[in-house]
């Protein structure tokens, strides 16, 4: 007989990505009763295209398309987008966070000692990434291997499973922290979609969620929203905080590609190497996709002549730091266009990527249509939450990409882990005082 799910907890964490997973872990290991509610499923990671499509590419759910046909992806699964992204550990923008009264320097260093952190060994850098890095360095760019969250002893050369979710346990994701939280007594419920936060006398007292057993209400002394840059502001607005969901970023990107004749690759760890052009407002990295994804995006821009050149194609991702703009609809639709400044950054990045590819011997250089990832800034520090990530409603906190207060342009995982650890310390300190 299944154990009946409790209805009262110390803390409810909505979302199980890097922010939510870390908060849940920190509180559970200190003995708090924690409930983690995740909208997506908790299927084992299979490393298959079918799982990726179900959990990352369903239009209207995980794939959100703007009126200008820019596609923005988010992972709806246990562990959130960290399951399907590339475990890249860019350092947080400590200076920017400091301007808003937030210091996570110590927490980030703690995280680095608790997860697999470091550059990939040379044998795990694929031939396409190595060729791109060699060409960029030849041209004077400070292009180098990037820090990653990877258990390298489990990683396999000539493997293209990173994009699909690693089935070998090599790529670290927030699922590891969620599993630690459960081992320490947290309750995890997947396929649980939270509508709104229950509020009584100006205090958060729990949430309402649609689960496999129908609509349910769970109570707690506090609620932490970690449903992501789109999910969190939708819940906040349904709970009466109307300032959420405006003037945000979503890190637009294009992939620039060209074909060489003397390299064979394509099955390799993506984003193994790259450069942060901070003053220019963008990041450039290698980005090898599985063959079917490459073919999909080549066909999208009518490069039918390149459909069967996957193993010989050098790919460079250009991800820009876009301007804060746009709004979310009541249901989380994305209404945001690239500004003229954003377009100028894309053009600049494309020209640099083209230079690097042509220096590497690539021919027929082209780029994909715009994509976007890492939406955030929809519940900013200083506007929707304070420096402790608390909203205007007592006992209601936010810990995900929503709280980042300025334009970003970087993979945010390490930053969110630091913020989650900091919030976990703060909340457990409050609990001890109480």
C-alpha positions in Angstrom: 0.0 0.0 0.0 1.3 3.4 -0.9 2.1 5.8 1.9 -0.4 8.8 2.0 1.3 12.0 0.9 1.5 14.5 3.8 -0.3 17.8 3.4 1.8 20.0 5.7 5.5 20.9 5.4 8.0 23.4 6.7 8.9 24.5 3.1 7.4 23.9 -0.3 9.8 24.3 -3.2 8.1 24.7 -6.6 10.4 23.5 -9.3 13.5 21.2 -9.2 16.0 23.0 -11.4 19.4 24.3 -10.1 17.8 27.0 -7.8 15.0 24.8 -6.4 17.1 21.7 -6.2 19.7 23.5 -4.2 17.3 25.1 -1.7 15.6 21.8 -1.2 18.9 20.1 -0.5 20.1 22.7 1.9 16.9 22.7 3.9 16.5 18.9 3.9 20.0 18.2 5.1 19.2 20.6 8.1 16.2 18.5 9.0 13.3 20.6 7.5 10.3 18.9 6.1 10.4 19.8 2.4 8.0 19.2 -0.4 9.3 19.6 -4.0 6.7 20.0 -6.6 7.8 19.6 -10.2 5.6 20.3 -13.2 7.5 17.9 -15.5 7.9 14.1 -15.2 10.6 12.2 -13.3 11.4 9.7 -16.0 14.9 8.1 -15.9 17.2 9.8 -18.3 17.3 7.7 -21.4 19.5 9.8 -23.7 17.0 9.5 -26.5 15.5 11.9 -29.0 12.0 10.9 -27.9 12.6 12.0 -24.3 14.2 15.2 -25.3 11.3 16.1 -27.6 8.7 15.3 -24.9 10.4 17.3 -22.2 12.1 20.2 -24.1 10.4 20.7 -27.5 6.6 20.5 -27.1 5.2 23.8 -28.6 3.2 25.8 -26.1 4.8 24.1 -23.1 8.6 23.6 -23.2 9.0 25.3 -26.6 7.7 28.8 -26.6 7.5 30.7 -29.9 7.4 34.5 -30.2 5.3 36.3 -32.8 8.5 36.8 -34.8 9.0 33.0 -34.8 12.0 32.9 -32.4 11.9 29.6 -30.5 12.7 29.6 -26.8 13.3 26.3 -25.0 13.0 25.3 -21.3 13.2 21.8 -19.8 10.0 20.6 -18.1 11.4 17.6 -16.2 12.9 16.7 -12.9 16.1 18.7 -12.7 14.8 21.3 -15.2 16.8 22.6 -18.1 20.0 21.4 -16.5 19.2 17.9 -17.8 19.4 18.9 -21.4 21.9 21.8 -21.4 25.6 21.5 -21.5 26.9 21.6 -17.9 28.9 24.8 -18.6 30.0 26.5 -15.4 30.5 30.2 -16.2 31.5 32.3 -13.2 28.7 34.5 -11.9 28.8 38.2 -12.6 29.7 39.0 -9.0 30.2 42.7 -9.7 26.7 43.1 -11.1 25.1 41.1 -8.2 27.1 43.2 -5.8 25.5 46.4 -7.2 22.2 44.9 -6.0 23.3 44.0 -2.6 23.9 40.2 -3.2 27.2 38.5 -2.5 27.4 34.8 -3.3 31.2 34.5 -3.6 31.5 32.1 -0.6 28.5 30.0 -1.7 29.9 29.6 -5.2 33.2 28.3 -3.8 31.3 25.9 -1.6 29.4 24.6 -4.6 32.6 24.0 -6.6 33.8 21.7 -3.9 30.5 19.8 -3.8 30.0 19.1 -7.6 32.3 17.9 -10.3 33.9 21.2 -11.5 36.7 21.8 -14.0 37.8 21.8 -17.6 37.4 18.7 -19.7 40.4 16.5 -20.2 42.0 16.9 -23.6 40.7 13.5 -24.8 37.1 14.6 -24.2 37.5 17.7 -26.4 36.2 16.6 -29.8 37.9 17.2 -33.2 35.5 19.9 -34.3 35.9 21.8 -31.0 39.7 21.4 -31.1 39.8 22.7 -34.7 37.7 25.8 -33.8 39.8 26.5 -30.8 43.1 26.2 -32.8 41.8 28.6 -35.4 40.5 31.2 -32.9 43.8 31.1 -31.0 45.7 31.5 -34.3 43.7 34.7 -34.8 44.6 36.0 -31.4 41.4 35.2 -29.5 41.6 34.0 -25.9 39.6 31.0 -26.8 40.1 28.2 -24.3 38.5 25.2 -22.6 35.5 26.1 -20.5 34.7 24.8 -16.9 32.1 22.1 -16.8 30.0 20.1 -14.3 31.1 16.6 -15.4 32.0 13.4 -13.7 34.7 12.8 -16.4 35.4 9.2 -15.3 31.9 8.4 -16.6 32.2 10.5 -19.8 32.6 8.8 -23.1 34.5 10.1 -26.1 32.7 10.0 -29.5 29.3 10.5 -27.7 26.5 12.9 -28.6 24.2 12.3 -25.7 24.8 15.6 -23.8 22.0 17.4 -25.7 19.6 14.5 -25.1 20.3 14.2 -21.4 23.3 12.0 -20.4 22.2 8.4 -19.6 25.6 7.5 -18.2 25.6 9.7 -15.2 28.5 11.8 -16.5 26.9 15.2 -16.9 25.9 16.7 -13.5 22.4 18.1 -13.4 20.1 19.4 -10.6 18.7 15.9 -10.3 21.7 15.0 -8.2 20.7 17.6 -5.6 17.1 16.6 -5.8 18.0 13.0 -5.1 20.2 14.1 -2.1 17.2 16.1 -0.8 15.0 13.0 -1.0 17.6 10.9 0.7 17.5 13.4 3.5 13.7 13.1 3.8 12.3 15.6 1.3 9.1 14.5 -0.6 9.3 14.8 -4.3 6.1 15.0 -6.4 6.4 15.1 -10.2 3.7 16.1 -12.8 2.4 18.7 -10.2 1.5 22.0 -11.8 1.2 24.8 -9.3 -1.5 27.4 -10.1 -0.9 29.9 -7.4 0.3 30.5 -3.9 -2.2 30.5 -1.0 -2.1 33.7 1.0 -3.7 34.5 4.3 -3.3 37.8 6.1 -0.4 38.8 3.8 1.5 35.5 4.4 2.1 32.6 2.1 0.6 29.5 3.7 0.9 26.9 0.9 0.1 26.3 -2.8 -2.6 24.8 -5.0 -1.5 22.3 -7.6 -3.0 20.1 -10.3 -1.5 16.6 -9.8 -2.2 13.2 -11.1 -4.7 12.8 -8.3 -6.5 16.0 -9.2 -6.4 19.5 -7.7 -4.7 19.4 -4.3 -3.7 22.0 -1.7 -0.5 21.7 0.3 0.4 23.9 3.3 3.7 25.1 4.6 5.4 27.7 6.7 7.0 29.1 3.6 7.0 28.7 -0.2 10.0 29.0 -2.5 9.2 29.5 -6.2 11.8 28.0 -8.5 9.7 27.3 -11.6 12.0 29.2 -14.0 12.0 32.5 -15.7 8.6 31.8 -17.3 6.8 29.6 -14.8 7.6 31.7 -11.7 6.2 35.0 -12.9 3.0 33.4 -14.0 2.5 32.0 -10.5 3.4 35.3 -8.9 0.9 37.2 -11.0 -1.8 34.7 -10.3 -0.9 35.2 -6.6 -1.3 39.0 -6.8 2.2 40.2 -7.6 1.6 42.0 -10.8 5.1 43.5 -11.2 6.4 40.1 -12.4 6.9 39.2 -16.0 8.0 42.4 -17.6 11.3 43.6 -19.2 13.2 40.4 -19.2 16.1 38.7 -21.1 16.2 35.3 -22.9 19.8 35.0 -24.2 19.2 34.8 -28.0 21.6 32.7 -30.0 22.5 31.6 -33.5 24.8 28.8 -34.7 27.3 29.7 -37.4 28.5 26.7 -39.4 30.9 25.9 -42.2 32.2 22.7 -43.8 35.8 21.4 -43.9 37.1 18.4 -45.8 39.9 17.2 -43.4 38.0 16.7 -40.1 35.5 14.1 -39.1 33.5 14.6 -35.9 30.1 15.6 -34.7 29.7 13.1 -31.8 31.4 15.1 -29.1 30.8 17.2 -25.9 29.3 20.5 -26.9 30.5 23.9 -25.5 33.8 22.3 -24.6 35.7 25.5 -25.5 34.9 29.2 -26.1 35.3 32.8 -25.2 33.3 35.4 -23.4 33.5 38.7 -25.3 32.1 40.6 -22.3 32.6 44.2 -23.7 30.9 43.2 -27.0 28.0 41.5 -25.2 28.2 37.9 -26.3 29.7 34.4 -25.8 31.1 32.2 -28.6 31.6 28.5 -28.1 31.7 25.3 -30.2 28.3 23.6 -30.3 28.1 20.1 -31.9 24.6 18.8 -32.1 23.4 15.3 -32.9 22.9 14.7 -36.6 19.1 14.9 -36.6 19.1 18.3 -34.8 21.8 19.6 -37.1 19.7 18.6 -40.1 16.6 20.1 -38.6 18.2 23.5 -38.3 20.0 23.4 -41.6 16.7 22.6 -43.3 15.0 25.4 -41.5 17.2 28.0 -43.3 16.9 26.0 -46.6 20.5 24.7 -46.6 19.4 21.4 -48.1 22.9 21.2 -49.6 24.4 20.8 -46.1 22.0 18.1 -44.8 24.6 15.3 -45.1 27.7 17.3 -44.0 27.2 16.9 -40.3 30.5 15.1 -39.5 32.5 17.8 -41.4 30.7 20.9 -40.1 32.4 23.2 -37.7 29.7 24.9 -35.5 30.1 28.0 -33.4 27.4 29.3 -31.1 27.0 33.0 -30.7 24.8 33.8 -27.6 24.2 37.5 -26.9 23.4 39.5 -23.8 20.1 40.9 -25.0 18.4 44.1 -23.8 15.7 44.0 -21.1 12.4 44.3 -22.9 9.1 42.5 -23.6 6.4 41.0 -21.5 4.8 37.6 -20.6 1.2 37.0 -21.3 -1.0 35.8 -18.4 -0.4 32.1 -19.4 3.3 32.6 -20.0 3.4 33.4 -23.7 6.6 35.3 -24.7 6.1 38.7 -26.3 9.6 40.0 -27.0 11.5 41.1 -30.0 15.2 41.7 -30.6 16.2 45.3 -30.3 18.4 47.0 -32.8 21.3 46.7 -30.3 20.6 43.0 -30.0 20.6 42.6 -33.8 24.0 44.5 -34.0 25.5 42.0 -31.4 24.3 39.1 -33.5 25.8 40.5 -36.6 29.1 41.2 -34.8 29.2 37.7 -33.4 28.4 36.2 -36.8 31.2 38.1 -38.5 33.7 37.0 -35.9 32.5 33.4 -36.0 32.7 33.4 -39.8 36.3 34.7 -39.6 37.3 31.9 -37.3 35.6 29.3 -39.4 37.1 30.5 -42.7 40.5 30.6 -41.1 40.0 27.0 -40.1 39.3 26.2 -43.8 35.5 26.1 -43.7 33.5 26.8 -46.8 29.9 27.8 -47.3 29.4 29.5 -43.9 25.8 30.0 -42.9 23.8 30.6 -39.7 20.7 29.2 -38.2 17.5 31.2 -37.3 17.4 32.7 -33.8 16.8 30.5 -30.8 16.7 31.5 -27.1 17.4 29.9 -23.7 17.7 30.9 -20.1 14.8 33.3 -19.8 15.2 35.5 -16.7 14.8 38.9 -15.0 11.1 38.4 -14.7 11.1 38.8 -10.9 14.2 41.0 -10.4 16.1 41.7 -7.2 15.2 45.2 -6.2 11.8 45.1 -8.0 9.9 41.9 -7.1 12.2 40.4 -4.5 14.6 41.9 -2.0 18.2 41.0 -1.4 17.1 37.9 0.5 14.9 36.9 -2.5 11.7 37.5 -0.5 8.7 39.0 -2.2 6.3 41.6 -0.7 4.3 38.6 0.6 5.8 37.2 3.9 7.2 33.7 3.6 7.2 33.8 -0.2 10.6 33.6 -1.9 11.9 33.2 -5.4 15.1 31.3 -6.4 15.7 30.9 -10.1 16.7 32.9 -13.1 13.8 35.2 -12.6 15.6 37.1 -9.9 18.7 38.1 -12.0 18.3 41.9 -12.0 20.2 42.9 -15.2 20.9 41.6 -18.7 22.7 38.3 -18.4 24.0 36.4 -21.6 25.7 33.5 -19.8 24.8 30.0 -18.8 23.3 30.7 -15.3 23.7 27.3 -13.5 26.6 28.1 -11.2 25.0 31.4 -10.3 21.7 29.7 -9.4 23.5 27.1 -7.4 25.2 29.9 -5.4 21.9 31.8 -4.9 20.1 28.6 -3.9 22.8 27.8 -1.3 22.7 31.4 0.0 18.8 31.2 0.3 19.0 27.8 2.0 21.3 29.2 4.6 19.1 32.3 5.2 15.9 30.3 5.5 17.4 27.7 7.9 18.9 30.6 9.9 15.4 32.1 10.2 14.0 28.8 11.2 16.6 28.3 14.0 15.9 31.8 15.3 12.1 31.1 15.3 
